[in-house]
Amino acid sequence: MSTMDTDVIVIGGGLHGTSTALHLAQKGMRPIVIEKNSVGRHASGVNAGGVRQLLRHPAEIALSIAAMDRWLNLEGLLGRYAAMCEFVGHIGQVAVAETEEDMRPLEARAAEVRRLGWTHEEVIDRNELRRLLPAVAGHCIGGLVSRRDGQATPYLTSQAFRLRAIELGVRFAEGVRVTGLAHGARWEVETSAGHFTSDILINCGGAWAWQVAELVGEALPRGHFAATMMVTARMAPFVTPVVIGTGRQLSFKQTANGTVVIGGGIFGTADLTKETADPIAERLRVSAETCSILFPIMRRATIVRAWAGLEARMPDQIPVIGRSQAAPDMWHAFGFSGHGFQLAPIVGSLLADLIVDGKSPLPIGAFRPSRFNDAKPQVGPVST
């Protein structure tokens, strides 16, 4: 087989890998994305689709605010493919409090965000909660809202980024597995489809990114989980914002076609070797009951499908973004722990800035791979 040569190879065709390749192409580079399955096959294409600033880890807030600016100007990033994402912004995301006990941490959170210099999270009372969510159960007393937040369709978003990247000259090698890595004068990448060479290597391998790191002798955490979602048959419109629970596990949104997508921390079974993720029926039942408690109208809903997606999770719940500790001209971006969808436009941009310009316009020190040096990496799934 002939050797494929380029200046940068991205391993992993999820949204972060595709966004990174797209932004590198905008800066004049010639990326090849190597994906062992198909673009958007795992976490990027099967998540709940929330585009969320609300309740971000403090280290992620600056990135999330910048990412939302990109989402609200998708046409500038994706051109004619922007509409494919079915993104709707400024509908808000609301964390619902059922009790005073639920309200206290939300009030403390809003105060902490303000102390850090941000104003996007706002405590709301019962009346404002009813105005935003007329169908919410009568016992709910308030909540926390981020009003710019929204939602998009994950698989279509992955494909929109792929098509725009191709338009900019990015090449995709799908169904191709990386089997070996070596660095001499340049990167030598052995795959199931032959030999690739490049100057720069970027690891966006998701739940399998730790395996890529191991190929160069770098030990990074291995946590993963299977996030589970359900979707209903179409219903008459009754909720506009995206909703999350405070005292209960819930992520809840109604799409433009009337279906309701339900998620929020319900885990299925994950098999990293077989690359499969499956829902667990009893856990789905609990999630459905939660919906009917917070939104009584859901007692009339019909669940038509459930699925799970394999995602990487770091011990501290924030991603790895930065230069490899073990190999030259290698970068990592993975481990988004169930909340990477919204961050993809800015993370891809930051990596391109770091690689081409040598600096990031936003603080990313909290995400450095070296933070795990003093901690023993996990050796199995965080939760199944």
SVG drawing of the C-alpha trace seen along z (x, -y; Angstrom):
<svg xmlns="http://www.w3.org/2000/svg" viewBox="-52 -40 66 47">
<polyline fill="none" stroke="black" stroke-width="0.4" points="0.0,0.0 1.2,-3.5 2.0,-6.0 -0.4,-8.9 1.4,-12.0 0.2,-15.2 1.1,-17.8 -1.4,-16.9 -3.3,-13.7 -6.3,-13.7 -7.2,-10.4 -11.0,-10.3 -13.9,-11.5 -16.1,-12.7 -17.2,-16.3 -14.0,-17.4 -11.8,-15.7 -13.8,-17.1 -14.0,-20.6 -10.2,-20.5 -9.6,-19.4 -12.0,-22.1 -10.2,-24.9 -6.8,-23.7 -7.9,-23.7 -9.1,-27.3 -5.5,-28.1 -4.1,-26.5 -3.2,-23.0 -4.1,-19.8 -5.6,-17.5 -6.4,-13.8 -9.0,-12.5 -8.6,-8.7 -11.8,-7.2 -12.1,-3.6 -15.9,-3.5 -17.8,-6.4 -17.9,-10.1 -20.1,-10.8 -20.7,-7.1 -20.3,-7.2 -20.8,-10.0 -20.9,-12.9 -23.8,-11.5 -25.9,-9.9 -25.9,-12.4 -28.8,-14.5 -28.0,-17.5 -28.0,-20.2 -26.1,-23.3 -25.5,-24.4 -23.6,-27.0 -25.7,-26.3 -23.9,-24.6 -20.6,-24.2 -17.5,-23.3 -15.8,-26.7 -12.8,-25.7 -15.1,-25.3 -17.1,-28.5 -14.9,-30.7 -14.8,-28.0 -18.5,-27.5 -19.3,-31.2 -17.0,-31.5 -18.4,-28.3 -21.9,-29.7 -20.9,-32.7 -19.8,-30.3 -23.1,-28.4 -25.0,-31.6 -23.1,-32.3 -23.0,-28.8 -23.3,-30.1 -20.0,-31.9 -18.4,-28.6 -20.2,-26.1 -21.5,-28.1 -24.3,-26.4 -24.2,-23.4 -25.2,-25.4 -28.9,-24.7 -28.2,-21.0 -27.5,-21.2 -31.1,-22.2 -29.7,-24.4 -32.1,-26.6 -30.5,-29.2 -31.9,-31.6 -34.5,-29.2 -32.7,-28.8 -31.8,-25.9 -33.5,-25.6 -32.5,-23.6 -35.7,-22.9 -35.9,-23.0 -38.7,-21.1 -37.9,-22.1 -36.0,-24.6 -33.3,-22.0 -33.0,-22.0 -32.9,-25.8 -30.0,-26.3 -27.3,-24.9 -28.6,-26.8 -28.5,-30.1 -25.0,-29.3 -24.0,-28.4 -25.3,-31.7 -23.4,-33.6 -20.2,-31.7 -20.6,-32.4 -21.1,-36.1 -18.0,-36.1 -16.0,-34.6 -17.2,-37.5 -20.0,-35.9 -23.6,-36.8 -25.3,-34.2 -26.8,-32.1 -29.9,-33.6 -32.0,-32.4 -35.7,-32.4 -38.7,-32.2 -41.9,-30.2 -43.6,-32.7 -40.7,-32.9 -40.4,-29.2 -44.1,-28.9 -43.7,-31.5 -40.7,-29.6 -42.2,-26.1 -46.0,-26.3 -46.3,-22.5 -44.0,-22.0 -45.5,-20.3 -47.2,-22.6 -45.0,-21.6 -41.8,-23.0 -40.7,-26.3 -38.0,-27.9 -34.7,-27.2 -31.7,-28.5 -31.7,-29.6 -29.1,-30.4 -31.1,-32.2 -28.8,-31.9 -28.7,-28.1 -30.3,-25.9 -30.3,-22.5 -29.2,-20.9 -29.4,-17.5 -26.2,-15.6 -25.8,-13.3 -26.7,-16.0 -24.3,-18.4 -21.5,-15.9 -22.3,-15.5 -22.5,-19.3 -19.0,-19.7 -17.7,-16.8 -19.1,-18.3 -17.8,-21.8 -14.4,-20.3 -14.3,-18.4 -15.2,-21.6 -12.1,-23.1 -9.9,-20.3 -9.9,-17.9 -9.6,-14.2 -11.5,-11.5 -10.3,-7.9 -13.3,-6.1 -13.4,-2.5 -9.6,-2.7 -8.0,-1.7 -4.7,-2.9 -2.5,0.0 0.9,-1.6 2.5,-5.0 6.2,-6.0 8.0,-9.3 11.3,-9.9 11.8,-12.9 8.0,-12.8 5.0,-10.8 4.6,-7.3 1.1,-6.0 0.3,-2.4 -3.3,-1.6 -5.5,1.2 -5.5,-0.7 -1.8,-1.3 0.9,-3.8 0.3,-7.5 2.9,-10.1 2.6,-13.6 4.3,-16.4 1.7,-16.7 -0.6,-14.2 -3.8,-15.0 -5.6,-12.5 -9.4,-13.0 -10.2,-9.3 -13.0,-9.7 -13.5,-6.7 -10.5,-5.0 -8.1,-8.0 -6.2,-6.4 -5.3,-3.6 -3.8,-6.1 -1.8,-7.6 -0.6,-4.2 0.9,-3.7 3.4,-6.4 3.9,-5.3 1.6,-7.9 -0.6,-6.8 -3.9,-8.7 -7.2,-7.8 -9.4,-5.2 -12.8,-6.0 -15.9,-5.6 -19.7,-5.2 -22.8,-4.6 -25.1,-7.6 -28.7,-6.5 -31.4,-8.5 -35.1,-7.9 -37.3,-9.6 -41.1,-9.8 -43.7,-9.9 -44.6,-13.4 -46.6,-15.5 -48.2,-18.9 -45.7,-21.6 -45.6,-22.1 -42.0,-23.0 -39.5,-25.3 -36.3,-25.5 -34.1,-22.5 -34.7,-21.2 -32.5,-19.5 -33.3,-18.2 -31.7,-19.4 -32.8,-16.8 -33.4,-14.2 -31.4,-12.9 -33.0,-14.4 -32.3,-16.1 -35.4,-16.9 -36.2,-18.7 -38.8,-18.8 -37.6,-19.1 -39.2,-21.1 -41.0,-18.0 -42.7,-17.4 -40.7,-14.4 -39.3,-14.6 -35.7,-13.5 -35.0,-12.3 -31.6,-11.7 -29.7,-13.0 -27.2,-10.7 -29.0,-7.4 -26.3,-4.8 -26.5,-1.7 -23.9,1.1 -20.7,0.2 -18.3,2.6 -15.2,0.8 -13.8,3.9 -16.9,4.6 -17.6,0.9 -21.2,1.3 -23.5,-0.5 -26.9,0.7 -29.7,-0.7 -30.9,1.0 -34.7,1.3 -35.1,0.8 -33.1,-2.4 -35.2,-3.7 -38.3,-3.1 -36.9,-5.3 -36.1,-8.0 -39.6,-7.9 -41.1,-8.2 -38.9,-11.2 -40.3,-12.9 -43.9,-12.2 -43.3,-13.7 -41.8,-17.0 -44.1,-17.2 -47.4,-15.4 -48.3,-15.7 -45.6,-13.1 -47.9,-10.4 -49.6,-10.4 -46.3,-10.0 -45.3,-7.0 -41.6,-6.0 -40.7,-4.8 -36.9,-4.3 -34.0,-4.1 -30.3,-4.1 -26.9,-4.5 -23.6,-6.0 -20.1,-5.3 -18.4,-8.4 -15.1,-9.0 -15.1,-10.3 -12.2,-11.8 -11.9,-11.4 -12.3,-15.2 -15.2,-15.4 -13.3,-17.9 -11.5,-17.1 -7.9,-16.6 -6.8,-19.4 -3.2,-20.1 0.2,-18.9 1.3,-15.3 3.8,-14.7 5.4,-11.8 5.7,-12.6 6.7,-15.6 4.2,-17.3 1.3,-15.4 -1.9,-16.9 -4.9,-15.5 -8.5,-16.6 -10.8,-14.0 -12.5,-13.0 -15.4,-15.5 -17.3,-13.4 -20.8,-13.8 -20.7,-17.5 -18.5,-18.1 -21.1,-18.7 -21.4,-22.4 -17.7,-22.9 -16.6,-21.4 -16.6,-24.7 -14.3,-26.4 -12.0,-23.5 -11.3,-22.8 -10.5,-26.5 -8.2,-26.6 -6.3,-23.6 -5.7,-25.1 -4.5,-28.3 -2.1,-26.4 -0.7,-24.3 -0.4,-27.0 0.1,-30.2 1.6,-28.7 -0.9,-30.2 -4.5,-29.9 -6.7,-33.0 -8.5,-31.3 -7.2,-29.7 -6.8,-25.9 -4.3,-25.1 -7.0,-23.2 -7.2,-20.7 -3.5,-19.9 -2.7,-16.2 0.0,-16.5 -2.6,-17.0 -2.9,-13.2 0.8,-12.7 0.3,-12.4 -2.8,-10.2 -3.0,-6.6 -5.1,-6.3 -8.3,-4.4 -8.3,-1.0 -11.9,-0.4 -15.3,-2.0 -16.3,-4.7 -19.9,-3.4 -22.0,-0.9"/>
</svg>
